[in-house]
Amino acid sequence: MATVRVTQGLIIQRSLNNLQDQTRRILHLQDQLSTGRSVVTLSDDPLSARLAINARSAIDRNDQYTKNINTAEPVLQETDKSIQDVVSTLQRVRELTLQGGNGTNSQNDLNSIAQEVNQLLEHVVTLGNHLTNNRYIFGGTRSTARPFEVTRDANGEITAVNYVGNSDAIKVAVSDTVKVPINEPGSKVFQGTVDIPQLLINIRDDLRSGNTASLQTTRLDELDSSQDQLLSAISRVGSVDNRLQNISNTTGDFNVDLKKRLSEAVDADFAKVIVDLNAQSNAYQAALNATSRVIQPSLLDFIR
């Protein structure tokens, strides 16, 4: 049977290798303690590392979708507020139309009513060109220019209102597969079944011409239709807002579960790590003591 010659160098090398292994274990435990992670490198636990990477990627995507929803919220709120303001304005126009069409007013009275309707027309156009975060909310995807352009007469009064935006939807990604349109094009809100600016122009002109018959019939019917048109727009905005809120809440719940899975995959058990670190430190000290006994003085130590 062959024998292995054990030299002093072999003993020293084996002892150093053992001490290095012990040191690496201590450093690994110290890394876990300082980072709070049981998986510091991919080689520590490839399966847990992969689960953690997937969970972190999903959390990051959901966070971006939540930011998208939060960005859309001001647009929806401003859209709803603007349309509500138009509704209130048309309620006042309706009161003035009823007042002007009752047949008891002088032409001077009708002219005064027409002047107020003219100011309300200016207000409606201003609402149609509402600006939020440097974007015109009723312009479709053409949101950097005013969607409503006006033509004025020599007196500076509006004689026509033209929509120069588009009807394209601005969509916000709320999941990997879903994009939600968040805008209401002005062509649909202000010039759908009823062209609201033109209606106000007609009411103003009817008042100035004393055409009370038109005010009592056609214009009142058109005002009723315009109110329905605006209320439908408000309903659409509210539905989108509710949908986004529900998606945001669901996404938040998903992230809670994902963060739990991420924690289970890579978070360190501090109590266990501390106990293991103490045990490993004791083992290292024991290895040092054993090494000091194994490596005996050689003959060279006696040559002085």
C-alpha positions as CSV (number, residue, x, y, z in Angstrom):
1,M,0.0,0.0,0.0
2,A,1.4,3.4,-1.1
3,T,2.0,6.0,1.5
4,V,1.6,9.7,1.2
5,R,4.5,11.8,2.4
6,V,3.2,14.6,4.6
7,T,5.5,17.5,4.6
8,Q,5.4,20.7,6.6
9,G,4.5,22.7,3.6
10,L,1.4,20.4,2.9
11,I,0.3,20.8,6.5
12,I,0.6,24.6,6.3
13,Q,-1.2,24.7,3.0
14,R,-4.1,22.6,4.2
15,S,-4.4,24.7,7.4
16,L,-4.4,27.9,5.4
17,N,-7.1,26.6,3.0
18,N,-9.2,25.6,6.0
19,L,-8.9,29.0,7.5
20,Q,-9.7,30.7,4.2
21,D,-12.9,28.6,3.9
22,Q,-13.9,29.6,7.5
23,T,-13.2,33.3,6.6
24,R,-15.4,33.1,3.5
25,R,-18.3,31.7,5.5
26,I,-17.9,34.5,8.1
27,L,-17.8,37.2,5.4
28,H,-20.9,35.7,3.7
29,L,-22.8,35.8,7.0
30,Q,-21.6,39.4,7.6
31,D,-22.9,40.3,4.1
32,Q,-26.3,38.9,4.9
33,L,-26.3,40.8,8.2
34,S,-25.4,44.1,6.6
35,T,-27.6,43.8,3.6
36,G,-30.6,42.0,5.2
37,R,-30.5,39.6,2.3
38,S,-30.0,35.8,2.5
39,V,-29.2,35.8,-1.2
40,V,-26.4,38.3,-1.8
41,T,-25.2,36.8,-5.2
42,L,-26.9,34.6,-7.8
43,S,-24.7,31.7,-6.8
44,D,-26.0,31.7,-3.2
45,D,-29.4,30.4,-4.3
46,P,-30.1,30.5,-8.1
47,L,-33.8,29.6,-7.7
48,S,-34.5,32.2,-5.0
49,A,-32.5,34.8,-7.0
50,R,-34.6,34.1,-10.1
51,L,-37.9,34.4,-8.1
52,A,-36.6,37.7,-6.6
53,I,-35.7,39.1,-10.0
54,N,-39.1,38.2,-11.4
55,A,-40.9,39.7,-8.4
56,R,-38.8,42.9,-8.5
57,S,-39.5,43.3,-12.2
58,A,-43.3,42.9,-11.7
59,I,-43.2,45.4,-8.8
60,D,-41.3,48.0,-10.9
61,R,-43.9,47.6,-13.8
62,N,-46.8,48.0,-11.4
63,D,-45.2,51.1,-9.9
64,Q,-45.0,52.6,-13.3
65,Y,-48.6,51.8,-14.0
66,T,-49.6,53.4,-10.8
67,K,-47.6,56.5,-11.8
68,N,-49.4,56.5,-15.1
69,I,-52.8,56.5,-13.3
70,N,-51.7,59.2,-11.0
71,T,-50.6,61.3,-14.0
72,A,-54.0,60.8,-15.6
73,E,-56.0,61.8,-12.5
74,P,-55.5,65.6,-12.9
75,V,-56.6,65.4,-16.6
76,L,-59.8,63.6,-15.7
77,Q,-60.5,65.9,-12.8
78,E,-60.0,69.1,-14.9
79,T,-62.1,67.6,-17.7
80,D,-64.9,66.8,-15.3
81,K,-64.7,70.3,-13.7
82,S,-64.7,72.1,-17.1
83,I,-67.7,70.2,-18.4
84,Q,-69.5,70.8,-15.1
85,D,-68.9,74.5,-15.6
86,V,-70.3,74.3,-19.1
87,V,-73.4,72.6,-17.7
88,S,-73.8,75.5,-15.2
89,T,-73.3,78.0,-17.9
90,L,-76.0,76.5,-20.1
91,Q,-78.4,76.5,-17.2
92,R,-78.0,80.2,-17.0
93,V,-78.3,80.5,-20.8
94,R,-81.6,78.5,-20.6
95,E,-82.9,81.0,-17.9
96,L,-82.0,83.9,-20.2
97,T,-83.6,82.2,-23.2
98,L,-86.8,81.6,-21.3
99,Q,-86.7,85.2,-20.2
100,G,-86.1,86.5,-23.7
101,G,-88.7,84.4,-25.3
102,N,-91.7,85.3,-23.1
103,G,-92.7,88.1,-25.4
104,T,-92.9,90.8,-22.7
105,N,-89.5,92.4,-23.2
106,S,-88.6,95.5,-25.2
107,Q,-85.8,95.3,-27.8
108,N,-83.5,97.1,-25.4
109,D,-84.2,94.4,-22.8
110,L,-83.5,91.7,-25.4
111,N,-80.3,93.4,-26.3
112,S,-79.2,93.4,-22.7
113,I,-80.0,89.7,-22.4
114,A,-78.1,89.1,-25.6
115,Q,-75.0,90.8,-24.2
116,E,-75.0,88.5,-21.2
117,V,-75.4,85.5,-23.5
118,N,-72.4,86.8,-25.5
119,Q,-70.3,86.8,-22.4
120,L,-71.4,83.3,-21.6
121,L,-70.4,82.3,-25.1
122,E,-66.9,83.7,-24.5
123,H,-66.7,81.7,-21.3
124,V,-67.7,78.4,-23.0
125,V,-65.0,78.9,-25.6
126,T,-62.5,79.6,-22.8
127,L,-63.5,76.3,-21.1
128,G,-63.1,74.5,-24.5
129,N,-59.6,75.7,-24.6
130,H,-58.8,74.7,-21.0
131,L,-55.1,74.1,-20.4
132,T,-53.7,71.6,-17.9
133,N,-50.0,71.0,-17.5
134,N,-49.4,72.8,-20.7
135,R,-51.8,70.5,-22.6
136,Y,-55.2,71.4,-24.0
137,I,-57.4,68.7,-22.6
138,F,-60.1,68.9,-25.3
139,G,-57.8,68.8,-28.3
140,G,-57.4,65.1,-28.6
141,T,-53.8,64.1,-29.3
142,R,-53.3,67.6,-30.8
143,S,-52.9,69.0,-27.3
144,T,-50.2,71.7,-27.8
145,A,-52.5,74.1,-29.7
146,R,-55.9,75.6,-28.8
147,P,-58.5,73.2,-30.1
148,F,-61.1,75.9,-30.7
149,E,-60.5,78.9,-33.0
150,V,-62.9,81.8,-33.2
151,T,-63.9,84.2,-36.0
152,R,-64.8,87.7,-34.8
153,D,-66.6,90.6,-36.4
154,A,-65.5,94.2,-36.5
155,N,-66.8,94.7,-33.0
156,G,-64.8,91.8,-31.7
157,E,-67.7,89.5,-31.1
158,I,-67.6,85.8,-32.0
159,T,-69.4,84.9,-35.2
160,A,-68.1,81.3,-35.6
161,V,-66.2,78.7,-33.6
162,N,-64.2,76.0,-35.4
163,Y,-62.7,72.9,-33.8
164,V,-59.1,72.3,-35.0
165,G,-58.1,69.5,-32.7
166,N,-58.7,65.8,-33.5
167,S,-60.8,63.1,-32.1
168,D,-57.9,60.7,-31.3
169,A,-57.8,59.1,-27.9
170,I,-54.9,59.6,-25.4
171,K,-54.4,56.2,-23.9
172,V,-52.6,55.4,-20.6
173,A,-51.0,51.9,-20.0
174,V,-52.5,50.5,-16.8
175,S,-51.3,46.9,-17.2
176,D,-49.2,44.8,-19.5
177,T,-52.1,44.4,-21.9
178,V,-54.5,47.2,-21.2
179,K,-54.5,50.9,-22.2
180,V,-57.3,53.2,-21.1
181,P,-58.4,56.3,-23.0
182,I,-58.5,59.3,-20.6
183,N,-59.5,62.3,-22.8
184,E,-62.7,63.7,-24.1
185,P,-62.2,65.3,-27.5
186,G,-63.8,68.7,-27.8
187,S,-65.6,67.7,-31.0
188,K,-67.6,65.2,-29.0
189,V,-68.2,67.3,-25.9
190,F,-68.9,70.7,-27.4
191,Q,-69.9,69.9,-31.0
192,G,-71.5,66.5,-30.9
193,T,-75.2,66.2,-31.5
194,V,-75.5,69.9,-30.7
195,D,-72.8,72.5,-31.6
196,I,-72.9,74.3,-28.3
197,P,-70.9,77.4,-29.3
198,Q,-73.0,77.9,-32.4
199,L,-76.2,77.4,-30.3
200,L,-75.1,80.3,-28.1
201,I,-74.3,82.4,-31.1
202,N,-77.8,81.7,-32.5
203,I,-79.5,82.5,-29.2
204,R,-77.6,85.8,-29.0
205,D,-78.6,86.7,-32.6
206,D,-82.2,85.6,-32.1
207,L,-82.4,88.0,-29.1
208,R,-81.0,90.9,-31.1
209,S,-83.4,90.2,-34.0
210,G,-86.4,89.8,-31.7
211,N,-87.0,86.2,-32.9
212,T,-88.9,85.1,-29.8
213,A,-90.6,82.2,-31.6
214,S,-87.2,80.5,-32.2
215,L,-86.2,81.1,-28.6
216,Q,-89.4,79.5,-27.3
217,T,-89.1,76.3,-29.4
218,T,-86.0,75.5,-31.3
219,R,-83.4,77.0,-29.0
220,L,-84.9,75.5,-25.8
221,D,-85.0,72.1,-27.5
222,E,-81.4,72.4,-28.5
223,L,-80.4,73.5,-25.0
224,D,-82.1,70.4,-23.6
225,S,-80.2,68.2,-26.1
226,S,-76.9,70.0,-25.3
227,Q,-77.4,69.3,-21.5
228,D,-77.9,65.6,-22.3
229,Q,-74.7,65.7,-24.5
230,L,-72.7,67.2,-21.6
231,L,-74.1,64.8,-19.0
232,S,-73.1,61.9,-21.2
233,A,-69.5,63.2,-21.3
234,I,-69.5,63.7,-17.5
235,S,-70.7,60.1,-17.2
236,R,-67.9,58.8,-19.5
237,V,-65.2,60.7,-17.5
238,G,-66.6,59.4,-14.2
239,S,-66.6,55.8,-15.5
240,V,-62.9,56.1,-16.6
241,D,-62.0,57.7,-13.3
242,N,-63.7,54.9,-11.3
243,R,-62.0,52.3,-13.5
244,L,-58.6,53.8,-13.0
245,Q,-59.1,53.9,-9.2
246,N,-60.1,50.2,-9.2
247,I,-57.1,49.3,-11.2
248,S,-54.9,51.3,-8.9
249,N,-56.2,49.6,-5.9
250,T,-55.9,46.1,-7.5
251,T,-52.3,46.9,-8.6
252,G,-51.5,48.0,-5.0
253,D,-52.8,44.7,-3.7
254,F,-50.7,42.8,-6.2
255,N,-47.6,44.7,-5.1
256,V,-48.2,43.8,-1.5
257,D,-48.3,40.1,-2.5
258,L,-45.2,40.5,-4.7
259,K,-43.2,42.2,-2.0
260,K,-44.2,39.4,0.4
261,R,-42.9,36.8,-2.1
262,L,-39.7,38.9,-2.6
263,S,-39.1,39.0,1.1
264,E,-39.6,35.3,1.5
265,A,-37.2,34.6,-1.3
266,V,-34.2,36.8,-0.3
267,D,-34.7,38.4,3.1
268,A,-32.4,37.1,5.8
269,D,-33.6,35.7,9.1
270,F,-31.6,38.0,11.4
271,A,-31.8,35.8,14.4
272,K,-30.6,32.8,12.5
273,V,-27.8,34.8,10.8
274,I,-26.5,36.1,14.1
275,V,-26.5,32.6,15.7
276,D,-24.7,31.2,12.6
277,L,-22.2,34.1,12.6
278,N,-21.4,33.5,16.3
279,A,-21.0,29.7,15.7
280,Q,-18.8,30.3,12.6
281,S,-16.7,32.8,14.6
282,N,-16.2,30.2,17.3
283,A,-15.3,27.6,14.7
284,Y,-12.8,30.0,13.2
285,Q,-11.2,30.6,16.5
286,A,-11.0,26.8,17.1
287,A,-9.4,26.4,13.7
288,L,-6.8,29.0,14.6
289,N,-6.0,27.2,17.8
290,A,-5.8,23.8,16.1
291,T,-3.6,25.2,13.4
292,S,-1.2,26.7,15.9
293,R,-0.8,23.2,17.5
294,V,-0.5,21.3,14.3
295,I,2.2,23.5,12.8
296,Q,5.1,22.4,15.1
297,P,8.5,24.1,15.0
298,S,10.8,22.8,12.3
299,L,14.6,22.2,12.5
300,L,15.2,25.6,11.1
301,D,13.6,27.2,14.2
302,F,16.6,25.7,16.2
303,I,19.3,27.0,13.9
304,R,20.3,30.3,15.4
